[in-house]
Amino acid sequence: MEILLHYDFLIEALSSKEKSVVIDFCKTGKCKGWVSSTTLPVLLRVLKKEDKVRLFDLLNRLSVITPTAIEIEQVFQDESFEEKLALNLVRSCRLDAIVSTEPEKFSGNDVSVLTVKQLESKVNESPSPINEVKLLDISASYHQILNDVEAEMADTTRSGQFILGSKVMEMEEKIAKYCQTKYAVGVSSGTDALLISLMALGIGEGDEVITSPYTFFATAGSIVRTGAKPVFVDINDVTFNMKAEHIERYITPKTRAIMPVHLYGQCADMEPIVAIAKKHSLNIIEDSAQSIGAEYKSKRAGSLGDMGCFSFFPAKNLGAFGDGGVVTTSSKEFYEKLKILRVHGSNPKYYHKMIGGNFRLDALQAGVVKAKLKFLEDWTEKRRKNASTYNQLFRQNALTQYIQLPPEVFPRHVYNQYIIRLENRRDELLSFLKGRNIGCEIYYPLPLHFQDCFQSLNYKKGDFPESERAADETLALPISHEITQAQQEYIVENIRYFFLKN
Ligand SMILES: *Cc1c(COP(=O)(O)O)cnc(C)c1O
């Protein structure tokens, strides 16, 4: 349970000699405790010196949450100012309850206000049954990162430096370090990261780029936008990533680069791909949009080829509050080129030796990414834990005879998606789960060689049988760091019901 500790409760708990169960709950993690920043000055004024020490100790275990100035202004003339603020915070941050010594002060509203005794029995009673799991609930844990994110955003709004600038550079430095590369260049989206990387290699009309037909559209779309031709290679049926052993049969004198995709959060088998690229003097651009933090033989995604392309689309593992992306590289030459192409090829300003585009990242998004990066390892480990919980539950329930689980062939898999596979009845299961309020989705229903806009590439049914089969058989289940074990049990129970009783 997530609880807001009202100031009346805190004063009593901190100045009493007895131990408080609520504070114990917060210290042991049974509850997540929050305190409004507006109550801190009050506490500092009324607490005795030794009680202040207890407050400082307690604050290590609590999270401070802050109302906006407008929220304060709206209620500050109200007699029950503190209570009104507390109610607003609980609603906007979706906390479960307020703990107060005088719940009657809050009467007549929809928020649960509990005394210590009431909270105690609530924590010990069985939780209410689950009846919904969203595929992704992006704002569910916003309050956990709010202070870090809003500090970054305030920096930017006060500086007036909205496009590129120091905030973008700070983010780039941190991302380069995280991805184990020398440099990173913030750009306007993951799609633009792919496009600008191809442009940095001078790829265009008459060139060919080898990639996967089983990916998000942007992978091949960006190749076509440069004027080059995408040449598809089928996927491995276990990892859903490019089959390295098929690449060489597609290499022609026109081939310039290979663009492997690290789909769903797991790296493609890069060792043979790097060897082929070396042998034929080709460049490698990694589409790492779904795989920040993924590893292949202890090396991070984005450091395995010449350039790595990441997306900060909100649904990715590291999402901004809008569009954004980044290119990682350890080549000084590519780094310099990317920075020039990002601003229309201008260098020095207003002098153009090449044609780039507006691929600039804005400082607000860079600040959000920089703040969230601190949490990424925790979130990634939580996703990995969720994946192993699913695997365990599916095995315990003997469901692996109906569905194939997503194996981790190259650790570390970062599970942007948790994909199960069904030889038949995939669409039936999808609508069954949606009927039970369980979010799930098909990524992707139509392989790229079948897309109308690529008809001129002259591909036909059967050209990439594994990609075609994957499009008919895969299903993504909720895996975000916010979901609970109980929600996962609910999902697996429903899948069990689908197969055994239906
Ligand atoms: C999301 C994604 C992209 C594009 O990123 P945007 O930021 O949405 O432009 C490219 N490739 C893959 C594999 C993706 O998942």
The ligand as an ORCA input file, in Angstrom:
! r2SCAN-3c Opt
* xyz 0 1
  C      10.204      2.380    -31.548
  C      11.043      1.825    -32.601
  C      11.632      2.638    -33.591
  C      11.286      4.084    -33.780
  O      11.429      4.908    -32.680
  P      10.574      6.267    -32.594
  O      11.186      6.982    -31.447
  O       9.154      5.881    -32.353
  O      10.736      7.018    -33.862
  C      12.486      2.035    -34.489
  N      12.752      0.732    -34.442
  C      12.191     -0.089    -33.538
  C      12.550     -1.540    -33.538
  C      11.309      0.427    -32.593
  O      10.756     -0.394    -31.706
*
